[in-house]
Amino acid sequence: MTAQSALALVAATLNTAAAVTLFALSRARGWRHLVAFALVAASAALYSIVDVLSNAWLQTPTGVALILRVQLVNSALHAAAWLVYSFGTSPLSWRTMPRALRFAIAGLLGTALLIAVAAPVANGPARTLDVPSLGTGLLFQPMSAWALVTLVPTFAALLVAFVAQLRRWRAGVPGAGYVSLGFTVFLACSIAEAFIAAGVIPFIFLADVAFLAIIAPVATQSITRVRRDADLLAELSDQLAHTVEQRTAERDDAESRLVHQERLAALGRLAAGVGHEVNNPLAYVGANLELLSEELTGHASPTVARAIADASDGVRRIRDVVTTLRTYAQPPSDSFAVVELVEVARVAVRIAQTAAPVGVAVHMMDGGDPPRAYGDAGRLVQVGVNLIVNGAQAAIANRATRPPAVHVSVAQGPDGWAELHVVDSGLGFDPTVLARLGEPYVTTRAADGGSGLGLFVSRGILDAHGGALVVLPGLDGGTRVSVRLPAYRAAPPTSRREGELPPLREGQRRAAGHRRRVLLVDDEPMVADALARALRRHGLEVDAHTSATDALASVGDGTRHDVVVTDLMMPGMDGVAFAAALRAIAPALRASLIVVTGGGTTEAAIAFTHRDDVVVIPKPVDLSRLVAAIGEVTHPAS
């Protein structure tokens, strides 16, 4: 194989490989622009393939003349491909190309085809190309003037494309400099090829070298970009995997918190139901004990009097426990006001110091602009005391390792919320226990008598305030518990405290000597009987019913009764529906409504107890408080 044949075969192989690779890459998203240069590489590959065929099998005068015509057309096709690459649109389409570009391509190819088919392109007989140092021995025919006419527009098109690449280079387009350099070699080799074909200089044909010089930079640039895109894709895949892992962890955490909140909400509803069921029998037990105490005053033996007193104390203790549990089930009563959180903390520290174990230092840390919140100061103090006492007990348990101490501070959080922090020097919580804190009866001090209700109640109070309780490990060990409350920003609406009565209409006021008549409704017969007996002993006329429907039928025109005392949760018609029906038939009597309840178990019932036109007396009923409320309704101060 001659040097010319070997050079043509290498060029044909590399250019074909480049064309196939570029066509394959151009089908990928983001690489569609490469289809234009794939046409450039394909035309170069076609030129080199024809050279291989010519050097191997067409070494006759007739074959050489035919090859010259074909290569003139291939040269024009290659130049046209460069015009498409330099000025074509993406995605590549004949219709979307500029009109001038389409005319230039059509004219270039049409001229080459016309001359190659109809005009004499050879100048004289075939010659042998002998280069002593290379010994080619190939036949060729010098080009005629007609062939040169074909090459002029071809070279002009290549020069225009070369200028376009130089402009891209100056504009800073990546890789355009290497393309421009390869284009320079390509043009130099093409000029040398023309001189050799014209017989001016004896040397091997350099067109194949020219095609390699121009195709290689773009192919190299494409391979570099493939590697860069592959690295970027791997990096993005890693980022995506990390993001998916992070989002999955966040979703799992959110689901865990949701399940936890749903469990606490269910426990709150359970507490409300238990409170209602306990308070009903507790109401008549307390009322009957009070009746017994009054009846036996001065007549009972010390043993009986002590038994009644102990039983009454037990009723009060049960009532306090139920009231505490109900705090979690519903918001506090309408006792919200603007509170200075730092004052809440100071009061809680003073109270907690008397209940904390001996030897624990409780420090109140001052600093910053103390925030204000809107809520029930007493209940917030209760939360603070619970947290400080818990922290003190944890600190004393770790006194062998660190001096027992609790630090209390108040600050405004980064998000503007008011925060109270309690940090202890204890051992901290086990992660399994930390996840369940706030559930009732979950405690790390069961052996020391801990009930596990402190954080449960505290979380319920904060939920009612729209706040949150956050428990985290301390920076230096121990535990950091944060109370977070929405900061007070505007003057709150005034609200009526529990037990206050709405303003009375003039027609509702009674004369001082009028014997007051009470319509009493409670579905528990024992509660109704006990309350009726107790109210009658206070000089009231009582019309007692165990059904809201029956009580409504006895209302008549609303003049038979002065006040209505009704239970809230009743089968059939409950207190909410009873109040609505009462408003329709006796509006004046509805304005004198008092609700006694062991706690609402539905959202509608809870919302009803917080209305401004409803007076609520909690069960077990404090009889003196109920009588006072009835007196205010039936005989208000003038």
DRENTISE-626638 format. One record per residue (C-alpha): residue in three letters; x, y, z. Coordinates in steps of 0.1 Angstrom, whole numbers, padded with zeros to 4 digits, always signed. Example, Ala and Ser with C-alpha at 12.3 -4.5 7.8 and 13.67 -1.06 7.14 Angstrom:
REM residues 2
Ala+0123-0045+0078/Ser+0137-0011+0071/
REM end
This chain:
REM residues 638
Met+0000+0000+0000/Thr+0013+0034-0010/Ala+0016+0063+0014/Gln-0012+0081-0004/Ser-0035+0050+0000/Ala-0026+0046+0037/Leu-0033+0083+0044/Ala-0067+0081+0026/Leu-0076+0049+0045/Val-0067+0065+0079/Ala-0086+0097+0071/Ala-0117+0077+0058/Thr-0117+0056+0090/Leu-0114+0085+0114/Asn-0138+0108+0096/Thr-0164+0080+0094/Ala-0160+0073+0131/Ala-0163+0110+0139/Ala-0194+0113+0117/Val-0211+0083+0132/Thr-0203+0095+0168/Leu-0215+0130+0161/Phe-0247+0118+0146/Ala-0253+0096+0176/Leu-0246+0124+0200/Ser-0269+0148+0181/Arg-0299+0126+0190/Ala-0293+0133+0227/Arg-0312+0162+0243/Gly-0289+0192+0246/Trp-0267+0180+0217/Arg-0290+0186+0187/His-0266+0213+0174/Leu-0240+0187+0165/Val-0261+0174+0136/Ala-0247+0203+0115/Phe-0211+0193+0122/Ala-0219+0157+0117/Leu-0228+0167+0081/Val-0193+0183+0079/Ala-0176+0151+0091/Ala-0198+0129+0068/Ser-0188+0149+0037/Ala-0152+0147+0047/Ala-0155+0109+0053/Leu-0172+0106+0018/Tyr-0143+0124+0002/Ser-0117+0101+0019/Ile-0137+0070+0010/Val-0137+0080-0026/Asp-0099+0085-0024/Val-0095+0050-0010/Leu-0116+0035-0038/Ser-0097+0055-0064/Asn-0063+0045-0051/Ala-0072+0008-0049/Trp-0094+0000-0079/Leu-0098+0030-0103/Gln-0062+0035-0114/Thr-0072+0039-0151/Pro-0076+0071-0172/Thr-0114+0067-0173/Gly-0116+0059-0135/Val-0094+0089-0126/Ala-0115+0113-0147/Leu-0147+0100-0130/Ile-0131+0104-0095/Leu-0122+0140-0104/Arg-0158+0148-0112/Val-0171+0131-0080/Gln-0145+0149-0058/Leu-0155+0183-0072/Val-0190+0176-0061/Asn-0178+0163-0027/Ser-0157+0195-0022/Ala-0188+0217-0028/Leu-0209+0194-0005/His-0182+0198+0022/Ala-0183+0236+0018/Ala-0221+0237+0019/Ala-0219+0216+0052/Trp-0196+0242+0067/Leu-0221+0270+0058/Val-0249+0251+0075/Tyr-0227+0246+0106/Ser-0217+0282+0107/Phe-0250+0299+0099/Gly-0277+0273+0103/Thr-0305+0273+0129/Ser-0311+0248+0157/Pro-0329+0224+0154/Leu-0316+0220+0119/Ser-0343+0224+0092/Trp-0341+0235+0056/Arg-0372+0256+0060/Thr-0360+0275+0091/Met-0326+0284+0075/Pro-0321+0320+0064/Arg-0331+0325+0028/Ala-0296+0338+0018/Leu-0281+0306+0032/Arg-0304+0284+0012/Phe-0297+0303-0020/Ala-0259+0300-0014/Ile-0261+0263-0007/Ala-0284+0256-0037/Gly-0261+0277-0060/Leu-0229+0261-0048/Leu-0242+0225-0052/Gly-0260+0233-0084/Thr-0229+0248-0101/Ala-0207+0218-0090/Leu-0232+0192-0103/Leu-0237+0211-0136/Ile-0199+0214-0143/Ala-0191+0179-0131/Val-0218+0164-0154/Ala-0216+0186-0185/Ala-0182+0203-0187/Pro-0147+0190-0193/Val-0130+0190-0159/Ala-0096+0175-0169/Asn-0068+0193-0187/Gly-0051+0167-0209/Pro-0043+0130-0205/Ala-0038+0113-0171/Arg-0004+0115-0155/Thr+0015+0095-0129/Leu+0022+0113-0096/Asp+0058+0103-0087/Val+0073+0117-0056/Pro+0107+0103-0052/Ser+0107+0104-0014/Leu+0073+0087-0011/Gly+0071+0068-0044/Thr+0033+0072-0048/Gly+0030+0061-0085/Leu-0007+0072-0087/Leu-0026+0083-0118/Phe-0042+0118-0117/Gln-0055+0143-0142/Pro-0048+0180-0140/Met-0079+0201-0136/Ser-0093+0222-0164/Ala-0105+0258-0162/Trp-0140+0246-0157/Ala-0130+0226-0126/Leu-0113+0257-0113/Val-0145+0276-0118/Thr-0162+0251-0096/Leu-0135+0254-0069/Val-0138+0292-0067/Pro-0172+0293-0050/Thr-0162+0263-0029/Phe-0132+0282-0015/Ala-0153+0313-0011/Ala-0178+0294+0010/Leu-0150+0279+0031/Leu-0135+0313+0037/Val-0168+0327+0048/Ala-0172+0298+0073/Phe-0136+0304+0084/Val-0144+0340+0092/Ala-0175+0329+0112/Gln-0153+0306+0133/Leu-0128+0334+0139/Arg-0157+0356+0152/Arg-0168+0328+0175/Trp-0132+0326+0188/Arg-0131+0363+0195/Ala-0165+0361+0212/Gly-0151+0335+0236/Val-0171+0305+0224/Pro-0155+0274+0240/Gly-0135+0254+0215/Ala-0138+0279+0187/Gly-0100+0287+0188/Tyr-0091+0250+0181/Val-0116+0249+0153/Ser-0101+0281+0138/Leu-0066+0266+0140/Gly-0077+0234+0123/Phe-0095+0255+0097/Thr-0062+0273+0089/Val-0045+0240+0084/Phe-0074+0228+0063/Leu-0073+0258+0040/Ala-0035+0256+0036/Cys-0038+0219+0026/Ser-0067+0226+0003/Ile-0046+0252-0016/Ala-0017+0228-0018/Glu-0041+0201-0031/Ala-0052+0225-0059/Phe-0017+0232-0069/Ile-0008+0195-0070/Ala-0040+0187-0090/Ala-0031+0214-0115/Gly+0004+0198-0119/Val+0022+0229-0105/Ile+0040+0210-0077/Pro+0047+0173-0073/Phe+0036+0159-0040/Ile+0010+0136-0024/Phe-0026+0149-0023/Leu-0032+0167+0011/Ala-0070+0168+0011/Asp-0073+0139+0034/Val-0048+0156+0058/Ala-0069+0188+0056/Phe-0101+0169+0065/Leu-0084+0154+0096/Ala-0071+0187+0106/Ile-0105+0203+0107/Ile-0125+0173+0120/Ala-0102+0163+0148/Pro-0106+0195+0169/Val-0144+0194+0169/Ala-0143+0156+0176/Thr-0119+0162+0205/Gln-0140+0191+0218/Ser-0171+0169+0217/Ile-0154+0141+0236/Thr-0142+0166+0262/Arg-0178+0179+0265/Val-0191+0143+0269/Arg-0166+0137+0297/Arg-0176+0171+0313/Asp-0213+0163+0310/Ala-0208+0129+0324/Asp-0190+0143+0354/Leu-0218+0169+0358/Leu-0244+0141+0355/Ala-0226+0121+0381/Glu-0224+0151+0405/Leu-0261+0159+0399/Ser-0270+0122+0405/Asp-0251+0123+0438/Gln-0269+0156+0447/Leu-0302+0141+0437/Ala-0296+0110+0458/His-0286+0131+0487/Thr-0317+0153+0483/Val-0339+0123+0480/Glu-0324+0108+0511/Gln-0328+0141+0530/Arg-0364+0146+0518/Thr-0372+0110+0527/Ala-0358+0116+0562/Glu-0378+0148+0565/Arg-0410+0131+0553/Asp-0404+0102+0578/Asp-0398+0128+0605/Ala-0429+0147+0596/Glu-0449+0115+0596/Ser-0436+0106+0630/Arg-0445+0140+0643/Leu-0479+0138+0628/Val-0485+0104+0643/His-0473+0117+0676/Gln-0496+0147+0674/Glu-0525+0125+0665/Arg-0518+0103+0694/Leu-0517+0132+0718/Ala-0549+0146+0703/Ala-0566+0112+0708/Leu-0553+0112+0744/Gly-0567+0147+0748/Arg-0601+0136+0736/Leu-0599+0106+0759/Ala-0590+0129+0788/Ala-0621+0151+0780/Gly-0644+0120+0779/Val-0630+0106+0811/Gly-0633+0140+0827/His-0670+0143+0817/Glu-0678+0108+0829/Val-0660+0113+0863/Asn-0674+0148+0869/Asn-0711+0137+0866/Pro-0710+0113+0895/Leu-0686+0136+0913/Ala-0712+0164+0910/Tyr-0739+0145+0930/Val-0714+0130+0954/Gly-0701+0165+0962/Ala-0736+0180+0965/Asn-0749+0152+0987/Leu-0718+0155+1009/Glu-0724+0192+1013/Leu-0761+0185+1021/Leu-0751+0160+1047/Ser-0726+0184+1062/Glu-0752+0211+1065/Glu-0779+0187+1079/Leu-0756+0172+1105/Thr-0740+0204+1116/Gly-0739+0203+1154/His-0755+0168+1155/Ala-0729+0145+1140/Ser-0703+0127+1161/Pro-0667+0137+1156/Thr-0661+0104+1137/Val-0689+0111+1112/Ala-0679+0148+1108/Arg-0644+0137+1101/Ala-0656+0111+1076/Ile-0677+0137+1058/Ala-0648+0161+1058/Asp-0624+0135+1044/Ala-0648+0125+1017/Ser-0653+0162+1007/Asp-0615+0166+1005/Gly-0614+0135+0983/Val-0640+0150+0960/Arg-0619+0182+0957/Arg-0588+0163+0949/Ile-0605+0142+0922/Arg-0619+0175+0908/Asp-0584+0190+0907/Val-0570+0160+0888/Val-0598+0160+0863/Thr-0595+0197+0858/Thr-0558+0193+0852/Leu-0563+0166+0826/Arg-0591+0187+0809/Thr-0565+0214+0803/Tyr-0550+0193+0776/Ala-0584+0187+0759/Gln-0595+0223+0754/Pro-0580+0258+0755/Pro-0580+0277+0788/Ser-0610+0298+0797/Asp-0612+0334+0786/Ser-0586+0346+0810/Phe-0560+0356+0784/Ala-0542+0389+0788/Val-0509+0404+0779/Val-0481+0389+0800/Glu-0445+0398+0804/Leu-0428+0364+0799/Val-0398+0375+0821/Glu-0423+0380+0850/Val-0438+0346+0844/Ala-0403+0331+0845/Arg-0394+0350+0878/Val-0426+0339+0895/Ala-0421+0303+0883/Val-0385+0304+0897/Arg-0397+0317+0931/Ile-0423+0289+0934/Ala-0401+0262+0920/Gln-0373+0270+0945/Thr-0395+0259+0973/Ala-0404+0226+0956/Ala-0370+0218+0940/Pro-0346+0193+0958/Val-0323+0209+0983/Gly-0289+0217+0969/Val-0300+0226+0934/Ala-0290+0262+0923/Val-0318+0278+0902/His-0306+0308+0883/Met-0326+0334+0865/Met-0306+0347+0836/Asp-0314+0383+0826/Gly-0305+0398+0792/Gly-0319+0413+0760/Asp-0353+0428+0755/Pro-0378+0405+0772/Pro-0407+0396+0749/Arg-0444+0397+0757/Ala-0470+0371+0750/Tyr-0508+0368+0752/Gly-0522+0342+0774/Asp-0531+0330+0809/Ala-0502+0340+0832/Gly-0512+0315+0859/Arg-0512+0286+0836/Leu-0479+0297+0820/Val-0464+0299+0855/Gln-0476+0264+0860/Val-0457+0253+0829/Gly-0426+0271+0841/Val-0428+0255+0875/Asn-0432+0220+0860/Leu-0402+0224+0838/Ile-0379+0239+0865/Val-0388+0213+0891/Asn-0382+0185+0865/Gly-0349+0201+0856/Ala-0339+0203+0893/Gln-0347+0167+0899/Ala-0327+0157+0868/Ala-0298+0178+0880/Ile-0297+0164+0915/Ala-0296+0129+0901/Asn-0264+0138+0883/Arg-0248+0157+0912/Ala-0218+0132+0913/Thr-0207+0144+0879/Arg-0216+0181+0878/Pro-0228+0207+0904/Pro-0266+0205+0902/Ala-0280+0237+0886/Val-0309+0249+0865/His-0307+0280+0843/Val-0338+0299+0833/Ser-0338+0326+0806/Val-0362+0345+0784/Ala-0355+0357+0749/Gln-0371+0365+0716/Gly-0364+0337+0690/Pro-0350+0343+0655/Asp-0385+0340+0641/Gly-0399+0366+0665/Trp-0416+0341+0689/Ala-0413+0346+0727/Glu-0392+0319+0743/Leu-0386+0307+0778/His-0356+0283+0782/Val-0349+0259+0811/Val-0315+0242+0809/Asp-0305+0216+0835/Ser-0272+0198+0844/Gly-0287+0164+0844/Leu-0280+0133+0823/Gly-0304+0141+0795/Phe-0330+0118+0780/Asp-0326+0085+0763/Pro-0337+0090+0726/Thr-0364+0064+0730/Val-0379+0083+0759/Leu-0373+0117+0742/Ala-0396+0107+0714/Arg-0425+0100+0738/Leu-0421+0130+0761/Gly-0454+0147+0766/Glu-0475+0115+0767/Pro-0492+0109+0800/Tyr-0474+0086+0824/Val-0442+0086+0805/Thr-0415+0094+0831/Thr-0379+0086+0839/Arg-0386+0089+0876/Ala-0413+0063+0882/Ala-0392+0048+0910/Asp-0392+0082+0927/Gly-0429+0086+0925/Gly-0430+0106+0892/Ser-0465+0105+0875/Gly-0455+0115+0840/Leu-0483+0141+0839/Gly-0462+0173+0842/Leu-0450+0175+0806/Phe-0483+0162+0794/Val-0503+0190+0811/Ser-0476+0216+0801/Arg-0478+0206+0764/Gly-0516+0208+0766/Ile-0515+0243+0781/Leu-0490+0255+0754/Asp-0511+0239+0726/Ala-0541+0259+0739/His-0519+0291+0737/Gly-0509+0283+0701/Gly-0474+0276+0713/Ala-0451+0246+0715/Leu-0428+0227+0738/Val-0393+0218+0724/Val-0370+0193+0742/Leu-0334+0191+0730/Pro-0301+0179+0744/Gly-0281+0206+0761/Leu-0248+0219+0746/Asp-0229+0207+0777/Gly-0250+0177+0785/Gly-0283+0177+0803/Thr-0315+0189+0787/Arg-0327+0222+0772/Val-0365+0226+0773/Ser-0379+0256+0754/Val-0414+0271+0757/Arg-0423+0289+0725/Leu-0453+0313+0723/Pro-0465+0337+0696/Ala-0452+0371+0706/Tyr-0478+0398+0716/Arg-0478+0424+0689/Ala-0512+0442+0691/Ala-0537+0450+0717/Pro-0559+0418+0722/Pro-0596+0419+0722/Thr-0612+0422+0756/Ser-0629+0390+0767/Arg-0652+0379+0795/Arg-0638+0358+0823/Glu-0654+0325+0833/Gly-0684+0331+0855/Glu-0690+0367+0843/Leu-0725+0373+0830/Pro-0735+0391+0797/Pro-0752+0424+0800/Leu-0789+0420+0810/Arg-0818+0435+0792/Glu-0841+0456+0813/Gly-0869+0431+0810/Gln-0847+0404+0826/Arg-0842+0422+0859/Arg-0862+0410+0889/Ala-0874+0427+0920/Ala-0854+0421+0951/Gly-0882+0402+0968/His-0890+0380+0939/Arg-0887+0342+0946/Arg-0864+0330+0919/Arg-0874+0301+0897/Val-0848+0279+0881/Leu-0852+0255+0852/Leu-0827+0227+0858/Val-0817+0203+0830/Asp-0793+0173+0835/Asp-0795+0139+0819/Glu-0780+0123+0851/Pro-0810+0118+0875/Met-0787+0118+0906/Val-0770+0150+0895/Ala-0803+0167+0888/Asp-0818+0156+0922/Ala-0787+0166+0941/Leu-0785+0200+0925/Ala-0822+0205+0929/Arg-0821+0197+0967/Ala-0791+0220+0972/Leu-0807+0249+0953/Arg-0840+0246+0971/Arg-0821+0249+1004/His-0809+0283+0992/Gly-0845+0295+0988/Leu-0848+0288+0950/Glu-0878+0272+0932/Val-0864+0244+0910/Asp-0881+0228+0880/Ala-0858+0198+0874/His-0857+0177+0841/Thr-0835+0149+0829/Ser-0844+0156+0792/Ala-0837+0188+0773/Thr-0868+0181+0752/Asp-0891+0178+0783/Ala-0875+0210+0797/Leu-0881+0229+0765/Ala-0918+0218+0766/Ser-0922+0233+0801/Val-0908+0267+0791/Gly-0941+0280+0776/Asp-0939+0317+0769/Gly-0907+0321+0790/Thr-0923+0338+0820/Arg-0925+0307+0843/His-0887+0307+0849/Asp-0861+0333+0857/Val-0829+0314+0849/Val-0819+0282+0831/Val-0792+0259+0844/Thr-0784+0231+0819/Asp-0758+0204+0814/Leu-0738+0206+0781/Met-0733+0170+0770/Met-0766+0152+0770/Pro-0781+0124+0748/Gly-0806+0135+0721/Met-0807+0173+0724/Asp-0775+0185+0740/Gly-0769+0219+0757/Val-0759+0236+0724/Ala-0791+0226+0706/Phe-0812+0233+0737/Ala-0798+0269+0739/Ala-0806+0274+0702/Ala-0841+0262+0707/Leu-0845+0284+0738/Arg-0834+0315+0719/Ala-0862+0308+0693/Ile-0891+0305+0718/Ala-0879+0326+0748/Pro-0850+0350+0739/Ala-0851+0367+0774/Leu-0847+0333+0791/Arg-0819+0323+0768/Ala-0800+0354+0780/Ser-0802+0340+0815/Leu-0786+0307+0806/Ile-0759+0290+0828/Val-0741+0259+0817/Val-0727+0234+0842/Thr-0704+0209+0825/Gly-0678+0183+0831/Gly-0661+0194+0799/Gly-0671+0194+0762/Thr-0661+0164+0742/Thr-0668+0178+0707/Glu-0654+0209+0689/Ala-0689+0224+0688/Ala-0694+0220+0725/Ile-0660+0234+0734/Ala-0666+0264+0711/Phe-0700+0270+0727/Thr-0685+0273+0762/His-0662+0301+0749/Arg-0690+0323+0736/Asp-0695+0357+0753/Asp-0732+0350+0759/Val-0726+0318+0778/Val-0718+0315+0816/Val-0700+0283+0824/Ile-0697+0266+0858/Pro-0675+0236+0858/Lys-0684+0203+0874/Pro-0682+0192+0902/Val-0703+0223+0909/Asp-0691+0248+0935/Leu-0726+0254+0949/Ser-0718+0288+0963/Arg-0705+0299+0929/Leu-0736+0286+0911/Val-0759+0304+0936/Ala-0740+0336+0932/Ala-0743+0333+0894/Ile-0780+0328+0897/Gly-0783+0358+0919/Glu-0764+0379+0894/Val-0788+0369+0866/Thr-0820+0372+0886/His-0811+0402+0908/Pro-0783+0422+0892/Ala-0768+0452+0908/Ser-0785+0484+0896/
REM end
